[in-house]
Amino acid sequence: MKLKCIKCGKEYSLDDVRYRCDCGGLLEVTQKELPGPQIVSVWDSRLGSKKAVDQSGVWRYREMVLDEENPVTFPEGKTNLYTLPVRKGLFAKHEGENPTGSFKDRGMTAGITFAKKLGFRAVACASTGNTSASMAAYAARAGLKAIVFLPSGKVAAGKLAQALAYGSTIFEINGDFDDAMRIVVNISQDMGIYLLNSLNPVRLEGQKTIVIDMLSQLDWEPPDWIIVPGGNLGNTSAFGKALRELKMAGIIEKLPRIATIQAEGASPFYKSFKNGFKSFEPMKAETVATAIRIGNPVNFEKAKNSIIFTNGVVESVSDREILEAKVSLDSAGIGVEPASAATHAGLRKLEQSGIIKPHEKVVLVLTGNLLKDPDIVKRIHSNEIEGFERFKDQIIKVNPELDEIKSRLREVIQ
Ligand SMILES: *Cc1c(COP(=O)(O)O)cnc(C)c1O
């Protein structure tokens, strides 16, 4: 296994602590060749094992992640694939069911395991919230110091609570995520701290398992579409790499198309896609979906390759569409944070424009848990956001008097 530049092809040792090539290009991990489709029976045989490394929905597929028998694991990645009754052939892979409530755990178990192996004592990240929550938890488990850089005032309450509780040191930056990202890249190089943003190629090896695990749950019959929200574009990048490697090994033949969904106010990837990837312009980002409030995604070049390789598309949706989609997923009993709901909003839009056909099989990747962002739930359901007046009577305030309550209850159950 090596680190290889996706731009010029130059190779480095996997143990080289570097996040970019000398030419400035992004690096990816080159994997050993898989033995072929028979590896699937090895992965299946681990389902009955009681060892954490086999139970993990990341390390169960370790032949495609890192050669590691003793990873830092909780174990993570055992997430459900739900059918959604609103549409035939619609599934949701609920990554909010990971130990810290987001898919970031899949990348972090790989990243922290590798940081420990390299002998680092401290790890750092810039984060819109979930990366910091995940990194803090895994660092605590590994006995490493966690340092996180957060955009001031823009991190959802649940995520900030986790980063604090798990014991990380927090630098609250008077700026946005893109400022924090620029700073942490600089600092980690200079100060000998291991960087655990998705710029780190080892993290993306862990995130590939979202796709591998989903395909295993679908008995290796790929869907027509995988829909994922796009922020820093780590997942979009990792999904393309996973599909490339699975196809190369003959484990799948058909390639699902990737649809990446961005929030309108944070949609530089969408805009670039619209002009045929001829140019790329970072933007100042603003959206209710704080997890994807990113204007200058570091993984742009890899994500572009994923869209091209899978004949995929990029779409953008408004904050209003995101919140409507959130209400729809939440009220089905499958709660999500706003960024995850962008997938469902994107599906609606891509169906309306005829790009996704009604008979096609679709998997939404629900990236984060409902409890990450309790404030937005409160605002939607207490008439604080225009367009959701229908919830205004959901909370009924009463005195502790039986007759009054019975009378109100009659109105509810009739
Ligand atoms: C990090 C995150 C995203 C964005 O993922 P990228 O890989 O950076 O595009 C989306 N949703 C949630 C909940 C996240 O935590």
The ligand as an SDF file (V2000), in Angstrom:
LIG
                    3D

 15 15  0  0  0  0  0  0  0  0999 V2000
  -19.5330   15.6720    7.3630 C   0  0  0  0  0  0  0  0  0  0  0  0
  -20.9610   15.5880    7.0440 C   0  0  0  0  0  0  0  0  0  0  0  0
  -21.4530   15.7460    5.7450 C   0  0  0  0  0  0  0  0  0  0  0  0
  -20.5660   16.1310    4.6000 C   0  0  0  0  0  0  0  0  0  0  0  0
  -19.8040   15.0630    4.1430 O   0  0  0  0  0  0  0  0  0  0  0  0
  -18.5600   15.3020    3.1540 P   0  0  0  0  0  0  0  0  0  0  0  0
  -17.9340   13.9800    3.0570 O   0  0  0  0  0  0  0  0  0  0  0  0
  -17.6880   16.3180    3.8120 O   0  0  0  0  0  0  0  0  0  0  0  0
  -19.1130   15.8070    1.8660 O   0  0  0  0  0  0  0  0  0  0  0  0
  -22.7990   15.5720    5.5100 C   0  0  0  0  0  0  0  0  0  0  0  0
  -23.6470   15.2690    6.5190 N   0  0  0  0  0  0  0  0  0  0  0  0
  -23.2240   15.1270    7.7850 C   0  0  0  0  0  0  0  0  0  0  0  0
  -24.2180   14.8260    8.8430 C   0  0  0  0  0  0  0  0  0  0  0  0
  -21.8750   15.2860    8.0870 C   0  0  0  0  0  0  0  0  0  0  0  0
  -21.4690   15.1370    9.3530 O   0  0  0  0  0  0  0  0  0  0  0  0
  1  2  1  0
  2  3  1  0
  2 14  2  0
  3  4  1  0
  3 10  2  0
  4  5  1  0
  5  6  1  0
  6  7  2  0
  6  8  1  0
  6  9  1  0
 10 11  1  0
 11 12  2  0
 12 13  1  0
 12 14  1  0
 14 15  1  0
M  END
$$$$
